[in-house]
Amino acid sequence: MADPAGPRLVLATRNEHKVAELSRILAAAGFADRLTGLDAFPGAPDVPETGLTFADNALLKAHAIAAYTGLPAVADDSGLCVDALHGMPGVFSARWAGKHGDDRANLDLVLGQLSDVAARGAQFVCVAALVLPPVPEIPDGTRREWTTTGVLAGELT
C-alpha cells in the first residue's frame, strides 16, 4: 500500500528517462516530486502489450500498475503508423523486425518496405492512459480511466 508521504502517481515504466521527462512536465504544477517509476516497486508485474491498439496497451499497463500499487498510474504506448503500410507497424513498432527493441532493424525494415514508394506519409502516435486504483465502494461501471492521444504527422525520408 502507498505511503501517504511518498509518491502519489506511478509511471508504469522502469525507464528512468521517461520518469525524468514526465517529472519535468509536472514540475510546473508542483507535482514532480510526487512521481515515481516502477523501480520503487520491485515486484511490480511486467505487463505484456497484447492489445490491438495503443490505447488498449496503455490501459492494460496502467490498470495492472494501479491495482498492484494502490496508486494512480500513468502508462503509454506509441509507435509509427505508415500510410503506405496501412497504418503498420503501429502497435508492433518495437518488434516489427522480429526482436523487441531493435530500433535499427525496425527502421531498416520499414524503409526497405517503402523502397519503391514515393508517398511516405506517416504519423508517430502516442496514447497516454491514467487509471485510478480500484476502490471497493465504487461500482465497476464507474469510469476511473482516461486516455489522451498525440499524433505527429510527417514524411519518412
N, C-alpha and C positions, 0 to 999 in steps of 0.2 A: 504494500500500500504506500501511497505517496506521503512523503514528509511535508507538513504544512510550510516549513521554512525552505523547502527545496524547490526543485523545478515545478512549473505549473503547466508546461507544454513539452511534449516529446516529439522530436523529429524522427520519423521512422527510418533512420539510416545509421550506419556505422561510419559514414563518410564525414570526417571532421570538417572538410572544406564546405560541405553543404550546411553543416551546423553553424560554422562561422559566417557564411553568406547570409543565412536567414537571421542570425543574431544581429548583423549589421542593419538589415532591413527593419527589424523590430526595435532597434535602439531608439528610433525617433519617438516610438510610443512608450518608451520606458519599460519594455518587456524583455529585452535581450538577455538580461541576467537570469531570467526565469525559464530559459530554453535549454534543453539537453538533447543529446543524441542517444542512440541505443547502447553506447559504451557504458552508460550509467546503469544499464540493466543487462548484466552479462548473460542471464538466462533467457533473454527475450528471443522469441522464435524468428527464424529466417522464413519469411512468408513467400512462397512461390508465386510468381506472376503468371497466373493461369487464366486471367480474364481475357476477353475478346476485344476490349477497348482500353485506352489509357485510364479512363475513369474507373473501370472495373478493377484494374490493378492497383490504382492509388487507394481505392476504398478497401480492397482486400487487406492491404498493408495497414492502413490507418485503423480499421476495425480490430485487427488482431493485436496491434500495439496498445490501443486504448483499453481493450479488455485485459491485456496482460499487466499493464502498469497502473490502471485505475486513473490515468491522466488523459486529458485531451491529447489527441495525436494528429500530426500532420504527416502526410506521405505524398509522394508524387510518382508519376510515371511519364515518360516522354520518349519521343523518337522522331524520326524523319519519315515524312509521307511524300512520296514522289508521284506526281501526276501521271507520268507515262507508265508507272508500275501500279496503277490503280490504287494509289494510297499506300503501297507497301514501301519499305519494310514495316512501317507502322509500329505496332507493339512488339514486333520481332527485331527491331533495330539493333539491339545489343547482341543478338545472336544470329543475325542474317546470314553470316558466312559459316555458321555451324557452332563455333565456340563462343560462349558468352563473354562479352567484354573485349573482344579482339577488334578494336576500333579500326585499325589499318586494314584488316581483311574485310571488314564490313564495308568500309568506304570503297576499297578496290572492287568488290563485287558489285556494288550499286553503280559505280562509274562504268564498269565493264558491261553491265546490263543496259546502259544508256549509250554505249559507244556509237551506235548508228542513229541516235535520236537527237534531232535538232532542238526541239522544245523540251527544256529541262526544268519546268516549274516544279517547285517543291515547297513544303512547309515543315518547319520544326514545330511540333505540338507538345505542350506540357500541360498536364492536368494535375492540380494540387487538390488534396482532399483533407478536410478537417472532420474528425469524428470525436464526439464526446463519449466518455466511458459509459457503459451500461449502468443504469440506476434501477434497482428493483421496483421502486414506487412508480416508475414511468412506464406506461404501456409500450409494448414493442412497436406499435404503429406510429409512435411519436417520432418525428424527424429529428435525428441527432447527428446528421451528417450533411456536409456541404462540399461541393466541388466548384472549382473555377478553372477555366481553360484559357491558356495563352497560345497564340499562333503567330509565328514569324514566317511570313511568306517571302520567297525569293527564287533564285535560279541556281542550279548546280553548275559549277564550272570545272 
